[in-house]
């Protein structure tokens, strides 16, 4: 691959961050990394930028490999080391559970495709600690999901839906995955998919073709499977969270393309995009990645699919990539906080706990903090009017994201149901208090106890997810 200009228009620190996120830099790129590191003056700010982009371990590894880590002041190295060690410990526990799970799958004849981070850590980065692994994401053929659930049970995993009193089921007409399965110590979280995107969204993915292209891989000594490079890149694009777009996420896109090299068939990828109708999703993902780590193949593909991209995505993407400074500071996990509040709301029938979850859910949706709203609108040092405008438009932005991920009608229906459920919780509480019938509605402690967990154990599982 030819050398590229990384993060053109960025500062030395910004360009260094992107250079340090290249899985396999060329000699020229490594030399430029060394030069950039020598020009960085505020290493504490650089660490914060790496932390915001959730790429501390990878950046640290690159600085060590380039023999410039000693340029980092000792107090900042302590922070790099601490974050990396914490992630390594959690990832090692997750990887140990993943290997055992895949071994069971292989023994039972379940063809398991490893998706995203866990696969890339093995193939592309050759480092199980390159980033925090929230879970093990896998793709299974629908007919093998029941066998997978049996294996989860054998290993003592429980489904998060069981916290709500609901058994996990394959609902292919309304979802593309099971609820997460979690080990009781929270070390292993498994996302079980038979699809790559919700069937309620207006996209058509050819899974028959994907399964014809899967390839055998060695996953830490255990036989497993991986999608073709084209399918992995398509998956990264359609799965990219709209506002969680830091180097952690975008780096996988450009590093996969660099790793695949000439083996990645862009004509096939373009055909997949057209067939799926995913032009807007892929345009957004590829444009952001291309802005930081330019790739001529990305540029050609972007030009090819641009005419079929909706106006909002084109305009919003242009705003996001206008400045490297803003793009590298736009990563937001606010949607994850809303999703967590929704999970905790549904986890309890206790009226007070229900109200707490309801309040955090709706305030997260309607009263977005100023800093998060500015990130969503790609604003740099906004004035008063711009900041107010960003907060006013943030609920609309979030609604678009959730409708994209959940389907046009399911999201408003889910919100309406929270109002109904809150009223039902208070009605149940009133009946219990007045002796009109019914036991005390169960709370989060009760749900945790059903699974043999404490509330602290359950909270740790929830907090392990970003």
N, C-alpha and C positions, 0 to 999 in steps of 0.2 A: 504494500500500500504506500502511496506517495505521502510525504510529510504534508501536514496541513497547518494552517494558521489557527491556533486555538483561541477562542473567545476574543476575536478581534474587537478592539475598542475598549476592552476591559483594562483594569489596573494591573500592576504586577501581581498583587495578591490574588486578584480574581483569576487571572490567567494561570497562576500557580495552582490554584484549587482545581481547575479543570485538567491541567497537565497531570496532577497527582491522582486524578481519577481515571487515567488511562490504564487499562489492565496490562497491556503489553506495549509500552511506548517504544518508538523507534529510537535509534541512536541520537538523531537530531533532536527529537522531543525530550529525551533524557538530558541532553546537554542544555536545552533551553530551560528545563525545570531547575537545573543547578544554577543557571544564571539568574532566573527569577527569584529563587530562594535567597540568593545573595543580595537582592535589592529590597526584600521585604523589611520594613522597619517596625511594624506593629504586629507582633506575633500573637498577642492576646486577641486582637481583632480578627486575625486570620483563623485562630482556633474557633472563635464564635461563628465565623462564616462557615467553617467546616461542620460545626455542630448543627447550625441551622439547616444545612443541606444533608444532614444525617450521613456523613461520609467520613467521620473521624478515623475509623480503623484503616480504611483504604488510603487515605491521605498520609497517615503515619507510616504505613508500610512503604509507600512510594518515597517518602522523604528518607527513610532508612536505607532503602535500596540504592538511592542516588547519593548516599553518604553525605547528606546535608542536614540530618536530624540534629546534629550538634549545634547548628545555627539557631535552633529554637531555644529560647531561654529556659532554664531549669523549671521555674514555676509553671510555664506553659506546657513543657514536656510532661510534667506530673499530671496535668489535666488530660492531655492526649493519652497517656498511659492508662489512667484510671477508666476513662470511657471505653478504651479498647479492651481492657481486662474484663470489665463488666459484660460487654457484649460477647467476648470469647467464652466466658463461663456459661452464659445463657445459651449460646449457639451450640456449644459442645453437648449440653444436656439435650437440646432439641435434636441434634444430629444423631446422638446415641439412640434415642427413641425412634427416629426416622429409619435408621438402618435396620433395627429389629423389626419394625413394621413392614418394611419392604421385603425383608427375608421371609416373613410369614406370607406375604402376598405371593412371592415366587413359589414357595412350597405348595400353595393352594391353587396355583395356576392363574392367578389374577394378573393381568397385564397392566402394569401401573406406569403411567407417564408422569415423570417428575417435571413440575413447572417452575419457571422463574428462578428466584434466588437460590434455592437449594441446588438446582441444576447448574446455574451459572457459576456458583461457588466452586463446583467440581470441575466443570469444563473450561470456563473462560478465565476465571480469576485464580483457580487452583489455590483457594484460600477459604476455608469455611468460616472465617471471621471477618470477611471483607465488609460486611454490613450487618446490622441487626436483622435477624430472621424472625419475623412475627409468627410464622407458621410454616408447615410443610404443605404446599399446594400440589395436588395430584389430579390427574385426569383419568377416569376409568370409563370403560364401556358400560352403558346402562345396565346390561344384564349381569354385571359383576358387582354392582353396588351392594346387594344384599350380602354377598360373601364378605365384602369389605367390612360391613357393619358387624358381622359375626366375629371377625378378627379384632375389631376395635373392642368388642365386649370381652374377648379372651384376654386382651391386654389391660383391661380395667379402665378403658376410656369411657367418658360419658359425653352425651350430646348437649350442647348449650340449650337446645330447645327443651330439654328435660327440666331445666330450671323453671320453665313456664308450664310444666305439666303436659308437654306435647312430645309424643314419640317422633323420632326422625323418620321421614318418609320421602321417597322419590316423587316429586311433583313436577314432572317434566314439562307440563303445560304452563307452569307459572314460575319455575326457577331452573337454574342451571347447576345447583349445588345443594348438598345437604347442609344442615347447621354444622358448625365446627364441632369436632370431637376433641376432647381435652383429657389429658392424663390428670389424675387427682392431685399430683404435685405441680401441675401447671407447666411441666417441662416440655411437653409435646402438645402442639395444637395442629390439627389436621384439617385442611380444607379439601373436601371431597367433591370433585366436579365431574359432571358428564357433559358439560358444555363450557364455553369460554365467555359467554355473555348471556344475560337474561333473555328468555324467549319473548318477554313482554316488550323488549326494545325492538325497534324497526330494523333489525339487522339479520341477515341470513348467512350463517356460517356452515360450510360444507364439512360436516364431521366425518362422513364416509371417506372423503378425500384425505382428511387429516390422518385418519387411522391407517390409510394405505401408505402414508409417507413416514410413519413413526420408525425410529431406528433404535436398536439395542444399545444400551450404555452400561458401563460398570459404575455403580453407585457405591463407592467405598467398599468394594468387594462383593457387593450384592447385585445380581442382575436386575436391571430396570429398563425403562424405555424413555425416549425423548421425542418431542415433535421435531419435524424438519426445521431448519433455520428460518425459512420463510414463515412457517406457522408460528414459531416463537416470536418473531418480530411483529407479526400481525397481532398476536395476543398482547404483547407489550403495549402496542398502540391503542387497541380498543379497551384495554384494562387500565390504562394510565388514569389515576385520579385527576380530575380537572384542575384542582388547586394544589395538590401535593406533588409539585413538579420541581423538586430539587435535583441536585447532582446524583443523589441516591437512586432516583427513578430514571432520570435521563441518561445517566452513565451506562445503565444496562442496555439501553437502546444502541448507543454508539459503540459500546464494547462488543455487543453481539455482532453487529455489522462488520466491525474490524476483524473479529475472530473468524467469521464465516468467509470473509474476503470474496474471491471470485466464485466460491461455492454457493453464494446466495443468488438465487435467480430472481431478479427484480421484475422480469416479465411475469413470472408466476405470481409474485407478490401483488403486482398491479391487478392481475386477473382476479385474485382472491378479494382484493379490496372492492373491485367493481361488483363482483358477485354478491358480496356481503352488504354492499351499500354503506361501507364504513369510511368513506372518503373524509368526512369531517373529523372523525376521531383520529385517523392516521395523519391527516394534515397537521392537526394541532400537535401531536406527539413528535412527528418527524421534524417539524419546523423548529420546535424548541431545542431538540437535540442538535440539529444542524447549526443553530445559532451559536452554540457553545463549542461544538467539535465538528466543523464543516466536513461534509462528505459529498463528493460530486454525484454519487448514486442517489443520495437523499434529495439533492437539488433537482435531479432529473425526474424523480418520482413525484416530488412536490408539484412540479410544473405540470406533470401528466394528470394528476388528480384534482388540481386546483379548480377547474371549471365546475366540478360537481360538489364543491364545498359550500355550505350555507353562509350567508352574509355575516351572521353573528360570529361564527367561528373564525372567519377570515379577518374580521376587524379586531376581534379580541386577541387572536394570535399575533397579529401585527403589533398590537399594543404591548403584549408580553415580551416580544423579542426586540423591541425598539432599543432597549438599553440592557447591556450585560449586567450592570449594577443592579437594576431592578429585578431582572430575571433570577439572578443568584440569591435574591432576598425575598422571593415571592412564595417560597414553600409554606403551605398552610396545612395544619392537621385539624382545622376547626371542624370539618365534616366528621372526622372520627370522634370528636367529643360529642357531637350531636347524636351519632349512632350509639355511643356508649350510654348516653342518657336515655335513649329509647329502649335499649336493652334492659337497663336497670328499672325503668318504668314498668316494663312487661314482666319483670322478674318477681314482682310483689303484688299482693292484693291488699296490703296494709295501706289505709288511706293516707297516712302521713308520709310514708315512703313513696307512695304513688304521687302525691303532690310534689314532693321534692324532685322526682324524676321528670314530672310534667313541666315544672318550672324551668329546670335546666334545659330540657328539650326545646321548649318554645322560646325561651330567652336566647338560646343559642341560635335559633333560626331567625328570630326577628330583631334581636338587639346584639348584633355582631360587634365585638370589640373593635375599636378604631384601628388598631394595628393589623388585625386580621382582615378587616374590610379594605384597608389600603393595599395589602398584598393581593387580594382578589382583584382589585381594580388596577394593579400594576402602577401604583403611585409612588413617587419618590419625594419625600419631604413635602407632603401635601399641605396646602393652606387650609384655612378654616372651612371655606366653602367646598373645596374639593374633598376634604375629610368627611364633611356632613353628607355630601353627595354619595360618597362611597358607602357610607353606612346605610343610607336610604336604599341604595340599589342592591346591597348585599343579600337581602332575603330573596330577591328575584334571581340573583346569580345562584344561590344555594338551591332554590327550587328547580332550576334548570338541571343542575347536577344530579339531584336525587331523582328527578323524573327520567333522566337519561339512564341512571343505574337501576332503577326499580320499575320503570315503565310509566307511561303518561298518566294513568289513572290510579295505579296502586299507591303512589306516594300521597296524593290528597286523601285517598280512602284511609290510609294508615293514620294520617294526622286527625281525620275526623273521628276515627275509632279511639284515639287517646282521650278525646273529650268524653265520649260515651263511657269508656272504661273508668275514667276518674270519677264520674258521677256514680257509676255502679259500686265503686270502692267505698265511697262515702255512704251510700245507701246501705251497704253491707255492714259498715262500721256502726251506723246508727241502729240497725236491727240488733247487732250484738250487744251494744251498750244498754239498750232499753229492754233487753230480754224478750224481744219479739220473735226470736228464733235465729238459729244459725250460730256457729262457733266463731271465735275470733278469726278474722281473715288472716291467712298465713302471710308472713313477711319474708324478707330476704334471708334472715337467719333460719327460718323454717325450710325454705327451699334448699339452702346450703346443707342443712342437716340431713335431708332426704338422700343426698349424694355422699354422705359421710364426710362433709367438709365443714370447716368453720367459716364464718363470714370473712375473716382475714384471708383464708385460703382462696375463697371465691373472688375477693377483691384483687388479690394478686394475679389471678388468671385474667380478669378484666383489664388490669393495668398493664399486662404484658403485651396487649394489643395496641397498635398505634392507629 
